Amino acid sequence: MWLTIATPPTQSLDQLDQVMGSATPDGLRARYACRADGEFRVIAVWESKEHADRFFREVLGPILARVLGPEPSGAPAMTGMEVLREFVPVS
């Protein structure tokens, strides 16, 4: 599993909804929109690093250009990390 934490180049929740709602990426297990230090963060859990890389490379760029314009104010800052263990509460 692979986890990404991205800071999208928008401060509008409506624009963030448009970007996040535009595609259901292959390999995406979960995605969360948060606010930290006054900025949006998008935390996503992927089946693999390859799924995340493909989404960021092939899908996200065109979506950002369509929603935010051809030159959005900065590219999303993104950190990725391997999930070493998943803890899921048992009901």
Secondary structure, 3 states (H helix, E strand, C coil): CEEEEEECCCCCHHHHHHHHHCCCCCCEEEEEEEEECCEEEEEEEECCHHHHHHHHHHHHHHHHHHHHCCCCCCCCEEEEEECCCCCCCCC
